[in-house]
Amino acid sequence: MTQPEVSRWAAFTSDPDGGNPAGVVMNAGGLTEGQMLGIAQEVGFSETAFIRSWDPPSARFSTVSALTPMRSGR
């Protein structure tokens, strides 16, 4: 499996290197929960969001899984 690209997004700041960092993985629909958990553990941020499906024209997310390095939350 090719490792998906993980983007770093920062909350609560206007500085991209500051704030509360979170990982975001687009196009994660083909990943298993175990693979997502492994990526979240490797990234090491307190949260990593996996966009499993979305509608690009409307920019609406339809399925997002959020995982910490220890467990998943939906």
N, CA, C and O atoms as CSV, one atom per row, in Angstrom:
chain,resi,resn,atom,element,x,y,z
A,1,MET,N,N,0.844,-1.189,0.000
A,1,MET,CA,C,0.000,0.000,0.000
A,1,MET,C,C,0.883,1.244,0.000
A,1,MET,O,O,1.860,1.322,0.745
A,2,THR,N,N,0.540,2.193,-0.822
A,2,THR,CA,C,1.230,3.476,-0.846
A,2,THR,C,C,0.774,4.299,0.350
A,2,THR,O,O,-0.421,4.406,0.624
A,3,GLN,N,N,1.727,4.872,1.051
A,3,GLN,CA,C,1.404,5.699,2.213
A,3,GLN,C,C,0.657,6.948,1.756
A,3,GLN,O,O,1.164,7.683,0.908
A,4,PRO,N,N,-0.537,7.207,2.296
A,4,PRO,CA,C,-1.260,8.419,1.883
A,4,PRO,C,C,-0.569,9.680,2.394
A,4,PRO,O,O,0.167,9.646,3.380
A,5,GLU,N,N,-0.818,10.782,1.712
A,5,GLU,CA,C,-0.262,12.061,2.128
A,5,GLU,C,C,-1.021,12.581,3.345
A,5,GLU,O,O,-2.251,12.615,3.357
A,6,VAL,N,N,-0.279,12.981,4.352
A,6,VAL,CA,C,-0.870,13.551,5.569
A,6,VAL,C,C,-0.544,15.040,5.587
A,6,VAL,O,O,0.625,15.426,5.596
A,7,SER,N,N,-1.574,15.868,5.593
A,7,SER,CA,C,-1.384,17.316,5.694
A,7,SER,C,C,-1.424,17.718,7.162
A,7,SER,O,O,-2.127,17.103,7.964
A,8,ARG,N,N,-0.667,18.753,7.509
A,8,ARG,CA,C,-0.696,19.292,8.871
A,8,ARG,C,C,-1.536,20.553,8.849
A,8,ARG,O,O,-1.203,21.518,8.161
A,9,TRP,N,N,-2.619,20.545,9.598
A,9,TRP,CA,C,-3.465,21.726,9.739
A,9,TRP,C,C,-3.318,22.235,11.163
A,9,TRP,O,O,-3.173,21.446,12.097
A,10,ALA,N,N,-3.354,23.537,11.331
A,10,ALA,CA,C,-3.203,24.146,12.655
A,10,ALA,C,C,-4.488,24.873,13.032
A,10,ALA,O,O,-5.014,25.675,12.260
A,11,ALA,N,N,-4.979,24.583,14.219
A,11,ALA,CA,C,-6.184,25.245,14.732
A,11,ALA,C,C,-5.786,26.300,15.762
A,11,ALA,O,O,-4.737,26.206,16.398
A,12,PHE,N,N,-6.637,27.293,15.907
A,12,PHE,CA,C,-6.480,28.327,16.930
A,12,PHE,C,C,-5.265,29.222,16.702
A,12,PHE,O,O,-4.662,29.707,17.659
A,13,THR,N,N,-4.901,29.444,15.419
A,13,THR,CA,C,-3.755,30.290,15.122
A,13,THR,C,C,-3.829,30.776,13.678
A,13,THR,O,O,-4.489,30.164,12.838
A,14,SER,N,N,-3.155,31.866,13.407
A,14,SER,CA,C,-2.996,32.306,12.023
A,14,SER,C,C,-1.601,31.929,11.508
A,14,SER,O,O,-1.292,32.143,10.336
A,15,ASP,N,N,-0.767,31.371,12.382
A,15,ASP,CA,C,0.583,30.936,12.047
A,15,ASP,C,C,0.542,29.445,11.680
A,15,ASP,O,O,0.210,28.629,12.540
A,16,PRO,N,N,0.864,29.059,10.444
A,16,PRO,CA,C,0.775,27.655,10.059
A,16,PRO,C,C,1.684,26.724,10.871
A,16,PRO,O,O,1.460,25.514,10.902
A,17,ASP,N,N,2.702,27.281,11.521
A,17,ASP,CA,C,3.588,26.458,12.340
A,17,ASP,C,C,3.198,26.445,13.809
A,17,ASP,O,O,3.861,25.791,14.614
A,18,GLY,N,N,2.132,27.156,14.175
A,18,GLY,CA,C,1.731,27.242,15.576
A,18,GLY,C,C,0.412,26.548,15.826
A,18,GLY,O,O,-0.014,25.684,15.060
A,19,GLY,N,N,-0.222,26.941,16.907
A,19,GLY,CA,C,-1.547,26.436,17.234
A,19,GLY,C,C,-1.575,24.981,17.639
A,19,GLY,O,O,-0.579,24.417,18.092
A,20,ASN,N,N,-2.744,24.386,17.463
A,20,ASN,CA,C,-2.971,22.990,17.802
A,20,ASN,C,C,-2.897,22.176,16.512
A,20,ASN,O,O,-3.838,22.207,15.720
A,21,PRO,N,N,-1.794,21.444,16.280
A,21,PRO,CA,C,-1.654,20.731,15.014
A,21,PRO,C,C,-2.537,19.485,14.958
A,21,PRO,O,O,-2.753,18.808,15.964
A,22,ALA,N,N,-3.034,19.204,13.768
A,22,ALA,CA,C,-3.793,17.983,13.518
A,22,ALA,C,C,-3.421,17.482,12.131
A,22,ALA,O,O,-3.153,18.271,11.225
A,23,GLY,N,N,-3.407,16.188,11.977
A,23,GLY,CA,C,-3.169,15.598,10.671
A,23,GLY,C,C,-4.487,15.465,9.924
A,23,GLY,O,O,-5.527,15.225,10.538
A,24,VAL,N,N,-4.454,15.618,8.610
A,24,VAL,CA,C,-5.631,15.429,7.769
A,24,VAL,C,C,-5.213,14.593,6.560
A,24,VAL,O,O,-4.268,14.933,5.849
A,25,VAL,N,N,-5.936,13.493,6.342
A,25,VAL,CA,C,-5.682,12.610,5.212
A,25,VAL,C,C,-6.908,12.652,4.306
A,25,VAL,O,O,-7.997,12.238,4.704
A,26,MET,N,N,-6.725,13.153,3.092
A,26,MET,CA,C,-7.809,13.172,2.108
A,26,MET,C,C,-7.853,11.820,1.398
A,26,MET,O,O,-6.868,11.082,1.400
A,27,ASN,N,N,-8.979,11.504,0.802
A,27,ASN,CA,C,-9.136,10.271,0.012
A,27,ASN,C,C,-8.761,9.021,0.805
A,27,ASN,O,O,-8.041,8.158,0.303
A,28,ALA,N,N,-9.244,8.923,2.029
A,28,ALA,CA,C,-8.909,7.806,2.903
A,28,ALA,C,C,-9.948,6.687,2.852
A,28,ALA,O,O,-9.935,5.799,3.705
A,29,GLY,N,N,-10.837,6.716,1.875
A,29,GLY,CA,C,-11.918,5.741,1.795
A,29,GLY,C,C,-11.471,4.296,1.699
A,29,GLY,O,O,-12.198,3.405,2.138
A,30,GLY,N,N,-10.309,4.035,1.143
A,30,GLY,CA,C,-9.836,2.669,0.995
A,30,GLY,C,C,-9.041,2.144,2.183
A,30,GLY,O,O,-8.589,0.999,2.165
A,31,LEU,N,N,-8.864,2.961,3.209
A,31,LEU,CA,C,-8.071,2.537,4.373
A,31,LEU,C,C,-8.934,1.807,5.389
A,31,LEU,O,O,-10.089,2.169,5.608
A,32,THR,N,N,-8.373,0.787,6.003
A,32,THR,CA,C,-9.056,0.112,7.096
A,32,THR,C,C,-8.864,0.917,8.377
A,32,THR,O,O,-8.006,1.797,8.439
A,33,GLU,N,N,-9.657,0.617,9.389
A,33,GLU,CA,C,-9.486,1.319,10.663
A,33,GLU,C,C,-8.100,1.050,11.237
A,33,GLU,O,O,-7.493,1.944,11.827
A,34,GLY,N,N,-7.595,-0.163,11.070
A,34,GLY,CA,C,-6.256,-0.488,11.549
A,34,GLY,C,C,-5.176,0.320,10.845
A,34,GLY,O,O,-4.225,0.776,11.480
A,35,GLN,N,N,-5.321,0.499,9.528
A,35,GLN,CA,C,-4.362,1.315,8.779
A,35,GLN,C,C,-4.430,2.770,9.228
A,35,GLN,O,O,-3.399,3.425,9.381
A,36,MET,N,N,-5.655,3.281,9.440
A,36,MET,CA,C,-5.802,4.666,9.896
A,36,MET,C,C,-5.178,4.840,11.269
A,36,MET,O,O,-4.500,5.838,11.519
A,37,LEU,N,N,-5.394,3.891,12.156
A,37,LEU,CA,C,-4.809,3.975,13.499
A,37,LEU,C,C,-3.286,3.968,13.414
A,37,LEU,O,O,-2.624,4.710,14.139
A,38,GLY,N,N,-2.725,3.135,12.535
A,38,GLY,CA,C,-1.275,3.101,12.355
A,38,GLY,C,C,-0.731,4.430,11.863
A,38,GLY,O,O,0.311,4.890,12.330
A,39,ILE,N,N,-1.434,5.048,10.921
A,39,ILE,CA,C,-1.013,6.360,10.412
A,39,ILE,C,C,-1.102,7.397,11.525
A,39,ILE,O,O,-0.183,8.198,11.698
A,40,ALA,N,N,-2.196,7.390,12.281
A,40,ALA,CA,C,-2.344,8.347,13.386
A,40,ALA,C,C,-1.223,8.180,14.405
A,40,ALA,O,O,-0.706,9.169,14.924
A,41,GLN,N,N,-0.848,6.947,14.693
A,41,GLN,CA,C,0.242,6.710,15.642
A,41,GLN,C,C,1.568,7.218,15.079
A,41,GLN,O,O,2.371,7.807,15.802
A,42,GLU,N,N,1.791,6.987,13.791
A,42,GLU,CA,C,3.036,7.440,13.162
A,42,GLU,C,C,3.124,8.959,13.118
A,42,GLU,O,O,4.189,9.528,13.359
A,43,VAL,N,N,2.005,9.621,12.810
A,43,VAL,CA,C,1.976,11.083,12.742
A,43,VAL,C,C,2.226,11.674,14.126
A,43,VAL,O,O,3.007,12.615,14.268
A,44,GLY,N,N,1.569,11.127,15.143
A,44,GLY,CA,C,1.817,11.540,16.518
A,44,GLY,C,C,1.100,12.783,17.000
A,44,GLY,O,O,1.322,13.209,18.133
A,45,PHE,N,N,0.234,13.390,16.169
A,45,PHE,CA,C,-0.549,14.533,16.637
A,45,PHE,C,C,-1.654,14.016,17.566
A,45,PHE,O,O,-1.966,12.825,17.570
A,46,SER,N,N,-2.238,14.922,18.348
A,46,SER,CA,C,-3.300,14.474,19.254
A,46,SER,C,C,-4.540,14.013,18.495
A,46,SER,O,O,-5.308,13.202,19.012
A,47,GLU,N,N,-4.755,14.524,17.255
A,47,GLU,CA,C,-5.853,14.066,16.403
A,47,GLU,C,C,-5.394,14.007,14.952
A,47,GLU,O,O,-4.582,14.818,14.507
A,48,THR,N,N,-5.923,13.041,14.233
A,48,THR,CA,C,-5.745,12.962,12.784
A,48,THR,C,C,-7.106,12.649,12.185
A,48,THR,O,O,-7.763,11.692,12.597
A,49,ALA,N,N,-7.535,13.451,11.212
A,49,ALA,CA,C,-8.830,13.254,10.556
A,49,ALA,C,C,-8.607,12.559,9.213
A,49,ALA,O,O,-7.685,12.895,8.470
A,50,PHE,N,N,-9.455,11.599,8.923
A,50,PHE,CA,C,-9.394,10.850,7.679
A,50,PHE,C,C,-10.678,11.123,6.914
A,50,PHE,O,O,-11.758,10.711,7.338
A,51,ILE,N,N,-10.564,11.813,5.791
A,51,ILE,CA,C,-11.725,12.136,4.966
A,51,ILE,C,C,-11.981,10.914,4.088
A,51,ILE,O,O,-11.251,10.658,3.130
A,52,ARG,N,N,-13.028,10.167,4.429
A,52,ARG,CA,C,-13.297,8.909,3.747
A,52,ARG,C,C,-14.134,9.098,2.495
A,52,ARG,O,O,-13.993,8.336,1.539
A,53,SER,N,N,-14.991,10.087,2.483
A,53,SER,CA,C,-15.739,10.420,1.273
A,53,SER,C,C,-16.162,11.873,1.363
A,53,SER,O,O,-16.403,12.410,2.444
A,54,TRP,N,N,-16.246,12.499,0.185
A,54,TRP,CA,C,-16.637,13.906,0.143
A,54,TRP,C,C,-17.106,14.246,-1.252
A,54,TRP,O,O,-16.882,13.501,-2.207
A,55,ASP,N,N,-17.757,15.378,-1.349
A,55,ASP,CA,C,-18.329,15.851,-2.606
A,55,ASP,C,C,-17.586,17.124,-2.998
A,55,ASP,O,O,-17.951,18.211,-2.549
A,56,PRO,N,N,-16.527,17.006,-3.844
A,56,PRO,CA,C,-15.714,18.182,-4.174
A,56,PRO,C,C,-16.484,19.399,-4.691
A,56,PRO,O,O,-16.157,20.516,-4.289
A,57,PRO,N,N,-17.498,19.243,-5.568
A,57,PRO,CA,C,-18.166,20.455,-6.048
A,57,PRO,C,C,-18.813,21.279,-4.927
A,57,PRO,O,O,-18.818,22.509,-4.982
A,58,SER,N,N,-19.347,20.608,-3.928
A,58,SER,CA,C,-20.006,21.342,-2.849
A,58,SER,C,C,-19.091,21.521,-1.641
A,58,SER,O,O,-19.418,22.270,-0.720
A,59,ALA,N,N,-17.944,20.836,-1.641
A,59,ALA,CA,C,-16.989,20.864,-0.528
A,59,ALA,C,C,-17.617,20.380,0.772
A,59,ALA,O,O,-17.250,20.831,1.857
A,60,ARG,N,N,-18.565,19.460,0.653
A,60,ARG,CA,C,-19.191,18.880,1.851
A,60,ARG,C,C,-18.592,17.510,2.121
A,60,ARG,O,O,-18.491,16.670,1.227
A,61,PHE,N,N,-18.197,17.303,3.365
A,61,PHE,CA,C,-17.691,15.998,3.774
A,61,PHE,C,C,-18.880,15.121,4.125
A,61,PHE,O,O,-19.811,15.575,4.790
A,62,SER,N,N,-18.859,13.875,3.687
A,62,SER,CA,C,-19.944,12.985,4.056
A,62,SER,C,C,-19.506,11.929,5.057
A,62,SER,O,O,-20.335,11.424,5.814
A,63,THR,N,N,-18.230,11.585,5.081
A,63,THR,CA,C,-17.745,10.629,6.070
A,63,THR,C,C,-16.347,11.041,6.513
A,63,THR,O,O,-15.423,11.124,5.703
A,64,VAL,N,N,-16.208,11.295,7.799
A,64,VAL,CA,C,-14.911,11.653,8.373
A,64,VAL,C,C,-14.683,10.779,9.592
A,64,VAL,O,O,-15.569,10.643,10.436
A,65,SER,N,N,-13.510,10.191,9.689
A,65,SER,CA,C,-13.119,9.445,10.887
A,65,SER,C,C,-11.986,10.217,11.552
A,65,SER,O,O,-11.021,10.604,10.894
A,66,ALA,N,N,-12.107,10.438,12.851
A,66,ALA,CA,C,-11.059,11.128,13.605
A,66,ALA,C,C,-10.425,10.125,14.558
A,66,ALA,O,O,-11.114,9.463,15.335
A,67,LEU,N,N,-9.112,10.023,14.489
A,67,LEU,CA,C,-8.401,9.090,15.334
A,67,LEU,C,C,-7.329,9.787,16.140
A,67,LEU,O,O,-6.663,10.706,15.663
A,68,THR,N,N,-7.176,9.339,17.357
A,68,THR,CA,C,-6.035,9.744,18.177
A,68,THR,C,C,-4.990,8.657,17.998
A,68,THR,O,O,-5.296,7.619,17.410
A,69,PRO,N,N,-3.771,8.853,18.479
A,69,PRO,CA,C,-2.784,7.785,18.359
A,69,PRO,C,C,-3.195,6.501,19.100
A,69,PRO,O,O,-2.606,5.445,18.870
A,70,MET,N,N,-4.182,6.580,19.970
A,70,MET,CA,C,-4.589,5.422,20.761
A,70,MET,C,C,-5.912,4.790,20.328
A,70,MET,O,O,-6.095,3.588,20.522
A,71,ARG,N,N,-6.858,5.569,19.739
A,71,ARG,CA,C,-8.162,4.988,19.411
A,71,ARG,C,C,-8.887,5.834,18.381
A,71,ARG,O,O,-8.468,6.945,18.056
A,72,SER,N,N,-9.986,5.284,17.875
A,72,SER,CA,C,-10.761,6.011,16.882
A,72,SER,C,C,-11.993,6.633,17.517
A,72,SER,O,O,-12.449,6.207,18.578
A,73,GLY,N,N,-12.522,7.654,16.845
A,73,GLY,CA,C,-13.767,8.289,17.241
A,73,GLY,C,C,-14.478,8.717,15.985
A,73,GLY,O,O,-13.849,9.236,15.063
A,74,ARG,N,N,-15.786,8.511,15.928
A,74,ARG,CA,C,-16.533,8.884,14.717
A,74,ARG,C,C,-17.649,9.801,15.088
A,74,ARG,O,O,-18.405,10.237,14.220
